[in-house]
Amino acid sequence: MQIKTGSSRVVFIFKNFVIKIPKFWRLSRFALGIVENLTERYWYCADNTVKTMDINKYPLAPILYASSNGLIMVMQRATHPSPLAIVRD
């Protein structure tokens, strides 16, 4: 298992899945982490709604579980980075 931290969330990386939780050590980061989890849940249709998103244009790792309050998100681990995550010089 690996642990990576971003600006507002901590990501626990396992072989086949990742767990994203908000950072707990600053209130502002905690609130932003919750908002980010809820936003991903909404965008990626984990709330059983239908969105119009081109899955070929934006390849997304499937969400396996997303709590309704934004405290935890479990996603399938991506096998390769998204083209949007690649930074070009």
MMTF fields as JSON, N, C-alpha, C and O atoms, coordinates in Angstrom:
{
  "mmtfVersion": "1.0.0",
  "mmtfProducer": "UNKNOWN",
  "numBonds": 355,
  "numAtoms": 356,
  "numGroups": 89,
  "numChains": 1,
  "numModels": 1,
  "chainsPerModel": [1],
  "groupsPerChain": [89],
  "chainIdList": ["A"],
  "bondAtomList": [4, 2, 8, 6, 12, 10, 16, 14, 20, 18, 24, 22, 28, 26, 32, 30, 36, 34, 40, 38, 44, 42, 48, 46, 52, 50, 56, 54, 60, 58, 64, 62, 68, 66, 72, 70, 76, 74, 80, 78, 84, 82, 88, 86, 92, 90, 96, 94, 100, 98, 104, 102, 108, 106, 112, 110, 116, 114, 120, 118, 124, 122, 128, 126, 132, 130, 136, 134, 140, 138, 144, 142, 148, 146, 152, 150, 156, 154, 160, 158, 164, 162, 168, 166, 172, 170, 176, 174, 180, 178, 184, 182, 188, 186, 192, 190, 196, 194, 200, 198, 204, 202, 208, 206, 212, 210, 216, 214, 220, 218, 224, 222, 228, 226, 232, 230, 236, 234, 240, 238, 244, 242, 248, 246, 252, 250, 256, 254, 260, 258, 264, 262, 268, 266, 272, 270, 276, 274, 280, 278, 284, 282, 288, 286, 292, 290, 296, 294, 300, 298, 304, 302, 308, 306, 312, 310, 316, 314, 320, 318, 324, 322, 328, 326, 332, 330, 336, 334, 340, 338, 344, 342, 348, 346, 352, 350],
  "bondOrderList": [1, 1, 1, 1, 1, 1, 1, 1, 1, 1, 1, 1, 1, 1, 1, 1, 1, 1, 1, 1, 1, 1, 1, 1, 1, 1, 1, 1, 1, 1, 1, 1, 1, 1, 1, 1, 1, 1, 1, 1, 1, 1, 1, 1, 1, 1, 1, 1, 1, 1, 1, 1, 1, 1, 1, 1, 1, 1, 1, 1, 1, 1, 1, 1, 1, 1, 1, 1, 1, 1, 1, 1, 1, 1, 1, 1, 1, 1, 1, 1, 1, 1, 1, 1, 1, 1, 1, 1],
  "groupList": [{"groupName": "MET", "atomNameList": ["N", "CA", "C", "O"], "elementList": ["N", "C", "C", "O"], "formalChargeList": [0, 0, 0, 0], "bondAtomList": [1, 0, 2, 1, 3, 2], "bondOrderList": [1, 1, 2], "singleLetterCode": "M", "chemCompType": "L-PEPTIDE LINKING"}, {"groupName": "GLN", "atomNameList": ["N", "CA", "C", "O"], "elementList": ["N", "C", "C", "O"], "formalChargeList": [0, 0, 0, 0], "bondAtomList": [1, 0, 2, 1, 3, 2], "bondOrderList": [1, 1, 2], "singleLetterCode": "Q", "chemCompType": "L-PEPTIDE LINKING"}, {"groupName": "ILE", "atomNameList": ["N", "CA", "C", "O"], "elementList": ["N", "C", "C", "O"], "formalChargeList": [0, 0, 0, 0], "bondAtomList": [1, 0, 2, 1, 3, 2], "bondOrderList": [1, 1, 2], "singleLetterCode": "I", "chemCompType": "L-PEPTIDE LINKING"}, {"groupName": "LYS", "atomNameList": ["N", "CA", "C", "O"], "elementList": ["N", "C", "C", "O"], "formalChargeList": [0, 0, 0, 0], "bondAtomList": [1, 0, 2, 1, 3, 2], "bondOrderList": [1, 1, 2], "singleLetterCode": "K", "chemCompType": "L-PEPTIDE LINKING"}, {"groupName": "THR", "atomNameList": ["N", "CA", "C", "O"], "elementList": ["N", "C", "C", "O"], "formalChargeList": [0, 0, 0, 0], "bondAtomList": [1, 0, 2, 1, 3, 2], "bondOrderList": [1, 1, 2], "singleLetterCode": "T", "chemCompType": "L-PEPTIDE LINKING"}, {"groupName": "GLY", "atomNameList": ["N", "CA", "C", "O"], "elementList": ["N", "C", "C", "O"], "formalChargeList": [0, 0, 0, 0], "bondAtomList": [1, 0, 2, 1, 3, 2], "bondOrderList": [1, 1, 2], "singleLetterCode": "G", "chemCompType": "PEPTIDE LINKING"}, {"groupName": "SER", "atomNameList": ["N", "CA", "C", "O"], "elementList": ["N", "C", "C", "O"], "formalChargeList": [0, 0, 0, 0], "bondAtomList": [1, 0, 2, 1, 3, 2], "bondOrderList": [1, 1, 2], "singleLetterCode": "S", "chemCompType": "L-PEPTIDE LINKING"}, {"groupName": "ARG", "atomNameList": ["N", "CA", "C", "O"], "elementList": ["N", "C", "C", "O"], "formalChargeList": [0, 0, 0, 0], "bondAtomList": [1, 0, 2, 1, 3, 2], "bondOrderList": [1, 1, 2], "singleLetterCode": "R", "chemCompType": "L-PEPTIDE LINKING"}, {"groupName": "VAL", "atomNameList": ["N", "CA", "C", "O"], "elementList": ["N", "C", "C", "O"], "formalChargeList": [0, 0, 0, 0], "bondAtomList": [1, 0, 2, 1, 3, 2], "bondOrderList": [1, 1, 2], "singleLetterCode": "V", "chemCompType": "L-PEPTIDE LINKING"}, {"groupName": "PHE", "atomNameList": ["N", "CA", "C", "O"], "elementList": ["N", "C", "C", "O"], "formalChargeList": [0, 0, 0, 0], "bondAtomList": [1, 0, 2, 1, 3, 2], "bondOrderList": [1, 1, 2], "singleLetterCode": "F", "chemCompType": "L-PEPTIDE LINKING"}, {"groupName": "ASN", "atomNameList": ["N", "CA", "C", "O"], "elementList": ["N", "C", "C", "O"], "formalChargeList": [0, 0, 0, 0], "bondAtomList": [1, 0, 2, 1, 3, 2], "bondOrderList": [1, 1, 2], "singleLetterCode": "N", "chemCompType": "L-PEPTIDE LINKING"}, {"groupName": "PRO", "atomNameList": ["N", "CA", "C", "O"], "elementList": ["N", "C", "C", "O"], "formalChargeList": [0, 0, 0, 0], "bondAtomList": [1, 0, 2, 1, 3, 2], "bondOrderList": [1, 1, 2], "singleLetterCode": "P", "chemCompType": "L-PEPTIDE LINKING"}, {"groupName": "TRP", "atomNameList": ["N", "CA", "C", "O"], "elementList": ["N", "C", "C", "O"], "formalChargeList": [0, 0, 0, 0], "bondAtomList": [1, 0, 2, 1, 3, 2], "bondOrderList": [1, 1, 2], "singleLetterCode": "W", "chemCompType": "L-PEPTIDE LINKING"}, {"groupName": "LEU", "atomNameList": ["N", "CA", "C", "O"], "elementList": ["N", "C", "C", "O"], "formalChargeList": [0, 0, 0, 0], "bondAtomList": [1, 0, 2, 1, 3, 2], "bondOrderList": [1, 1, 2], "singleLetterCode": "L", "chemCompType": "L-PEPTIDE LINKING"}, {"groupName": "ALA", "atomNameList": ["N", "CA", "C", "O"], "elementList": ["N", "C", "C", "O"], "formalChargeList": [0, 0, 0, 0], "bondAtomList": [1, 0, 2, 1, 3, 2], "bondOrderList": [1, 1, 2], "singleLetterCode": "A", "chemCompType": "L-PEPTIDE LINKING"}, {"groupName": "GLU", "atomNameList": ["N", "CA", "C", "O"], "elementList": ["N", "C", "C", "O"], "formalChargeList": [0, 0, 0, 0], "bondAtomList": [1, 0, 2, 1, 3, 2], "bondOrderList": [1, 1, 2], "singleLetterCode": "E", "chemCompType": "L-PEPTIDE LINKING"}, {"groupName": "TYR", "atomNameList": ["N", "CA", "C", "O"], "elementList": ["N", "C", "C", "O"], "formalChargeList": [0, 0, 0, 0], "bondAtomList": [1, 0, 2, 1, 3, 2], "bondOrderList": [1, 1, 2], "singleLetterCode": "Y", "chemCompType": "L-PEPTIDE LINKING"}, {"groupName": "CYS", "atomNameList": ["N", "CA", "C", "O"], "elementList": ["N", "C", "C", "O"], "formalChargeList": [0, 0, 0, 0], "bondAtomList": [1, 0, 2, 1, 3, 2], "bondOrderList": [1, 1, 2], "singleLetterCode": "C", "chemCompType": "L-PEPTIDE LINKING"}, {"groupName": "ASP", "atomNameList": ["N", "CA", "C", "O"], "elementList": ["N", "C", "C", "O"], "formalChargeList": [0, 0, 0, 0], "bondAtomList": [1, 0, 2, 1, 3, 2], "bondOrderList": [1, 1, 2], "singleLetterCode": "D", "chemCompType": "L-PEPTIDE LINKING"}, {"groupName": "HIS", "atomNameList": ["N", "CA", "C", "O"], "elementList": ["N", "C", "C", "O"], "formalChargeList": [0, 0, 0, 0], "bondAtomList": [1, 0, 2, 1, 3, 2], "bondOrderList": [1, 1, 2], "singleLetterCode": "H", "chemCompType": "L-PEPTIDE LINKING"}],
  "groupTypeList": [0, 1, 2, 3, 4, 5, 6, 6, 7, 8, 8, 9, 2, 9, 3, 10, 9, 8, 2, 3, 2, 11, 3, 9, 12, 7, 13, 6, 7, 9, 14, 13, 5, 2, 8, 15, 10, 13, 4, 15, 7, 16, 12, 16, 17, 14, 18, 10, 4, 8, 3, 4, 0, 18, 2, 10, 3, 16, 11, 13, 14, 11, 2, 13, 16, 14, 6, 6, 10, 5, 13, 2, 0, 8, 0, 1, 7, 14, 4, 19, 11, 6, 11, 13, 14, 2, 8, 7, 18],
  "groupIdList": [1, 2, 3, 4, 5, 6, 7, 8, 9, 10, 11, 12, 13, 14, 15, 16, 17, 18, 19, 20, 21, 22, 23, 24, 25, 26, 27, 28, 29, 30, 31, 32, 33, 34, 35, 36, 37, 38, 39, 40, 41, 42, 43, 44, 45, 46, 47, 48, 49, 50, 51, 52, 53, 54, 55, 56, 57, 58, 59, 60, 61, 62, 63, 64, 65, 66, 67, 68, 69, 70, 71, 72, 73, 74, 75, 76, 77, 78, 79, 80, 81, 82, 83, 84, 85, 86, 87, 88, 89],
  "secStructList": [7, 3, 3, 3, 3, 7, 1, 1, 3, 3, 3, 3, 3, 7, 1, 1, 3, 3, 3, 3, 3, 3, 7, 1, 1, 7, 2, 2, 2, 2, 2, 2, 2, 2, 2, 2, 2, 2, 2, 2, 2, 2, 2, 6, 6, 6, 6, 1, 7, 7, 7, 7, 7, 7, 6, 6, 6, 1, 7, 7, 7, 7, 3, 3, 3, 3, 7, 6, 6, 1, 1, 7, 3, 3, 3, 3, 7, 7, 1, 1, 7, 7, 4, 4, 4, 7, 7, 7, 7],
  "xCoordList": [0.848, 0.0, 0.885, 1.896, 0.493, 1.149, 0.165, -1.051, 0.706, -0.12, 0.407, 1.593, -0.484, -0.122, -1.049, -2.212, -0.524, -1.345, -1.392, -0.405, -2.559, -2.749, -2.995, -2.681, -3.546, -3.776, -4.912, -4.927, -5.877, -7.034, -7.454, -8.371, -6.8, -7.187, -5.966, -4.871, -6.189, -5.192, -5.688, -6.865, -4.786, -5.157, -4.356, -3.125, -5.063, -4.449, -4.514, -5.598, -3.356, -3.289, -3.01, -1.979, -3.931, -3.79, -3.584, -3.531, -3.468, -3.193, -4.282, -3.975, -5.554, -6.654, -7.602, -8.494, -7.418, -8.329, -7.609, -6.531, -8.224, -7.709, -8.838, -10.017, -8.449, -9.409, -9.008, -7.863, -9.964, -9.719, -10.531, -11.743, -9.837, -10.513, -9.999, -8.872, -10.816, -10.359, -9.256, -9.201, -8.385, -7.376, -8.092, -9.019, -7.641, -8.316, -7.582, -8.079, -6.424, -5.639, -5.845, -5.238, -6.662, -7.069, -8.514, -8.899, -9.3, -10.726, -10.972, -11.839, -10.216, -10.431, -10.092, -10.804, -9.031, -8.643, -9.654, -9.973, -10.151, -11.157, -12.424, -12.974, -12.884, -14.091, -13.883, -14.775, -12.725, -12.447, -12.366, -12.827, -11.788, -11.719, -13.102, -13.343, -14.009, -15.39, -16.049, -16.709, -15.863, -16.443, -15.879, -16.625, -14.578, -13.978, -14.53, -14.818, -14.682, -15.265, -16.705, -17.103, -17.47, -18.864, -18.943, -19.818, -18.032, -18.017, -17.657, -18.298, -16.638, -16.294, -17.462, -17.764, -18.106, -19.268, -20.354, -20.948, -20.6, -21.62, -21.195, -21.959, -19.971, -19.498, -19.444, -19.77, -19.041, -18.807, -20.009, -19.896, -21.167, -22.448, -22.571, -23.35, -21.834, -21.938, -23.218, -23.552, -23.937, -25.189, -26.392, -27.516, -26.154, -27.205, -27.954, -29.1, -27.32, -27.919, -27.191, -26.099, -27.786, -27.186, -26.629, -27.362, -25.337, -24.691, -24.303, -24.129, -24.172, -23.687, -22.197, -21.787, -21.394, -19.955, -19.359, -19.705, -18.48, -17.824, -16.737, -15.665, -17.005, -16.097, -14.807, -13.784, -14.837, -13.613, -12.727, -11.501, -13.346, -12.59, -12.014, -10.902, -12.761, -12.34, -12.372, -13.336, -11.331, -11.343, -11.229, -10.245, -12.224, -12.297, -12.247, -12.816, -11.568, -11.579, -12.955, -13.478, -13.546, -14.876, -14.866, -13.919, -15.937, -16.118, -16.805, -17.854, -16.2, -16.774, -17.715, -18.724, -17.377, -18.23, -17.941, -16.782, -18.976, -18.83, -19.884, -21.082, -19.437, -20.394, -21.172, -20.664, -22.379, -23.238, -22.803, -23.223, -21.96, -21.5, -20.096, -19.584, -19.457, -18.148, -16.961, -15.836, -17.186, -16.074, -15.164, -13.991, -15.674, -14.848, -15.271, -16.453, -14.282, -14.53, -13.577, -12.378, -14.119, -13.312, -13.433, -14.532, -12.285, -12.263, -11.386, -10.446, -11.703, -10.835, -9.525, -9.535, -8.412, -7.13, -6.95, -7.165, -6.561, -6.347, -5.098, -4.102, -5.164, -4.021, -3.023, -1.855, -3.476, -2.586, -3.126, -4.328, -2.245, -2.713, -3.632, -3.486, -4.565, -5.466, -4.673, -3.724, -5.043, -4.36, -4.459, -3.593, -5.507, -5.663, -4.654, -4.359, -4.113, -3.155, -1.734, -0.848, -1.5, -0.152, 0.123, -0.613, 1.181, 1.546, 2.536, 3.543, 2.247, 3.137, 3.946, 3.44, 5.209, 6.086, 5.873, 6.519],
  "yCoordList": [-1.189, 0.0, 1.239, 1.297, 2.221, 3.523, 4.569, 4.399, 5.635, 6.76, 8.009, 8.328, 8.706, 9.961, 11.049, 10.793, 12.261, 13.375, 14.449, 14.734, 15.027, 16.171, 17.387, 17.379, 18.421, 19.642, 19.499, 20.175, 18.608, 18.513, 17.083, 16.876, 16.084, 14.7, 13.811, 14.113, 12.717, 11.664, 10.479, 10.124, 9.862, 8.735, 7.512, 7.53, 6.462, 5.18, 4.327, 4.042, 3.922, 3.204, 1.729, 1.369, 0.889, -0.558, -1.124, -0.365, -2.419, -3.04, -2.756, -2.397, -2.912, -2.787, -1.62, -1.362, -0.917, 0.192, 1.258, 1.023, 2.429, 3.527, 4.034, 3.942, 4.567, 5.171, 6.624, 6.926, 7.526, 8.957, 9.473, 9.272, 10.144, 10.763, 12.195, 12.492, 13.078, 14.457, 14.488, 13.63, 15.481, 15.697, 16.194, 17.0, 15.694, 16.046, 17.107, 17.504, 17.58, 18.437, 19.932, 20.719, 20.356, 21.756, 21.801, 21.095, 22.615, 22.673, 23.057, 22.48, 24.023, 24.455, 23.331, 23.15, 22.581, 21.457, 20.314, 19.65, 20.091, 19.053, 19.361, 18.487, 20.613, 21.016, 20.903, 20.442, 21.314, 21.221, 19.758, 19.42, 18.895, 17.466, 16.849, 16.021, 17.247, 16.759, 17.238, 16.463, 18.506, 19.05, 18.32, 18.005, 18.05, 17.345, 15.93, 15.484, 15.217, 13.868, 13.915, 13.094, 14.871, 14.979, 15.376, 14.905, 16.237, 16.658, 15.486, 15.282, 14.714, 13.532, 12.55, 11.961, 12.38, 11.476, 11.925, 11.105, 13.214, 13.76, 13.617, 13.112, 14.062, 14.018, 12.611, 12.387, 11.68, 10.33, 9.422, 8.198, 10.041, 9.336, 8.302, 7.357, 8.456, 7.515, 7.729, 6.917, 8.808, 9.063, 8.575, 9.018, 7.649, 7.017, 7.99, 7.733, 9.105, 10.003, 9.833, 9.266, 10.315, 10.181, 11.537, 12.524, 11.578, 12.805, 12.616, 11.491, 13.709, 13.621, 13.913, 15.073, 12.872, 13.011, 12.018, 10.837, 12.495, 11.629, 10.83, 11.362, 9.56, 8.717, 8.448, 8.137, 8.563, 8.396, 9.635, 9.533, 10.796, 12.037, 12.2, 12.703, 11.78, 11.877, 10.488, 10.148, 9.677, 8.323, 8.39, 8.902, 7.879, 7.981, 6.612, 5.65, 6.532, 5.295, 5.153, 6.127, 3.969, 3.784, 3.956, 3.572, 4.536, 4.659, 3.391, 3.003, 2.752, 1.54, 1.869, 1.193, 2.918, 3.364, 4.832, 5.249, 5.615, 7.025, 7.35, 7.251, 7.734, 8.054, 9.314, 10.186, 9.394, 10.534, 11.814, 12.904, 11.695, 12.882, 13.315, 14.3, 12.597, 12.989, 12.579, 12.995, 11.768, 11.387, 10.323, 10.254, 9.496, 8.43, 8.13, 8.155, 7.85, 7.44, 6.293, 6.378, 5.226, 4.079, 3.979, 3.887, 3.998, 3.962, 2.819, 2.416, 2.305, 1.323, 2.033, 3.183, 1.355, 1.972, 2.056, 1.078, 3.215, 3.416, 2.66, 2.615, 2.072, 1.321, 2.227, 1.868, 3.394, 4.365, 5.76, 5.93, 6.763, 8.114, 8.674, 8.382, 9.47, 10.16, 11.17, 11.767, 11.371, 12.403, 13.784, 14.632, 14.009, 15.312, 15.499, 16.63, 14.385, 14.455, 14.666, 14.939, 14.546, 14.702, 16.182, 16.869, 16.65, 18.065, 18.209, 17.503, 19.11, 19.349, 20.593, 21.574, 20.565, 21.752, 22.702, 23.748],
  "zCoordList": [0.0, 0.0, 0.0, 0.7, -0.788, -0.802, -0.281, -0.372, 0.255, 0.699, 0.011, 0.096, -0.667, -1.327, -0.808, -0.499, -0.716, -0.257, -1.33, -2.008, -1.458, -2.337, -1.476, -0.285, -2.054, -1.286, -0.289, 0.739, -0.591, 0.312, 0.623, 1.417, 0.013, 0.268, 0.445, -0.03, 1.137, 1.287, 0.472, 0.536, -0.3, -1.154, -0.727, -0.728, -0.366, -0.034, -1.292, -1.801, -1.79, -3.063, -2.808, -2.24, -3.232, -3.13, -4.534, -5.501, -4.654, -5.952, -6.98, -8.116, -6.598, -7.554, -7.303, -8.111, -6.199, -5.9, -5.083, -4.537, -5.012, -4.192, -3.297, -3.639, -2.152, -1.215, -1.034, -0.701, -1.258, -1.105, 0.074, 0.15, 0.992, 2.132, 2.281, 1.886, 2.845, 3.071, 4.128, 5.01, 4.027, 5.067, 6.321, 6.249, 7.468, 8.718, 9.532, 10.586, 9.089, 9.963, 9.761, 10.486, 8.821, 8.704, 8.248, 7.316, 8.891, 8.576, 7.121, 6.463, 6.619, 5.231, 4.249, 3.262, 4.498, 3.629, 3.754, 2.768, 4.961, 5.189, 4.398, 3.729, 4.48, 3.755, 2.251, 1.539, 1.757, 0.325, -0.122, -1.212, 0.709, 0.391, 0.274, -0.604, 1.151, 1.083, -0.216, -0.909, -0.533, -1.764, -2.984, -3.911, -2.994, -4.133, -4.264, -5.375, -3.149, -3.211, -3.728, -4.554, -3.24, -3.689, -5.161, -5.888, -5.597, -6.994, -7.901, -8.932, -7.529, -8.321, -8.348, -9.386, -7.217, -7.138, -8.117, -8.817, -8.157, -9.06, -10.521, -11.343, -10.846, -12.221, -12.778, -13.943, -11.968, -12.457, -12.276, -12.341, -12.049, -12.031, -10.917, -11.045, -9.849, -8.742, -7.947, -7.084, -8.224, -7.519, -8.321, -8.088, -9.279, -10.086, -10.982, -11.35, -11.34, -12.305, -13.634, -13.685, -14.677, -15.994, -16.408, -16.48, -16.676, -17.129, -18.594, -19.062, -19.292, -20.667, -20.639, -20.623, -20.633, -20.599, -21.591, -21.582, -22.428, -23.408, -22.698, -22.409, -22.415, -21.652, -22.421, -21.811, -23.757, -24.536, -24.467, -24.525, -24.344, -24.227, -22.822, -22.659, -21.819, -20.435, -19.806, -19.121, -20.029, -19.453, -17.934, -17.4, -17.256, -15.805, -15.16, -15.675, -14.039, -13.278, -12.627, -12.085, -12.67, -12.092, -10.57, -9.884, -10.08, -8.636, -8.156, -8.67, -7.165, -6.594, -5.441, -5.24, -4.682, -3.575, -3.324, -3.338, -3.096, -2.729, -1.683, -1.947, -0.506, 0.552, 0.18, -0.525, 0.65, 0.316, 1.019, 0.631, 2.057, 2.781, 2.375, 2.906, 1.441, 0.937, 1.781, 1.503, 2.812, 3.685, 3.099, 3.464, 2.202, 1.643, 0.21, -0.131, -0.604, -1.977, -2.298, -2.032, -2.867, -3.276, -4.792, -5.339, -5.456, -6.918, -7.388, -6.703, -8.562, -9.187, -9.528, -9.968, -9.327, -9.629, -11.141, -11.857, -11.611, -13.046, -13.482, -12.761, -14.661, -15.162, -15.873, -16.026, -16.306, -16.936, -16.649, -16.448, -16.627, -16.296, -17.37, -18.557, -16.929, -17.844, -18.668, -18.158, -19.927, -20.725, -20.084, -20.299, -19.301, -18.632, -17.51, -17.123, -16.978, -15.872, -16.349, -15.54, -17.636, -18.175, -18.398, -19.107, -17.789, -17.903, -19.048, -19.106, -19.937, -21.077, -20.839, -20.294, -21.245, -21.117, -22.254, -22.313]
}
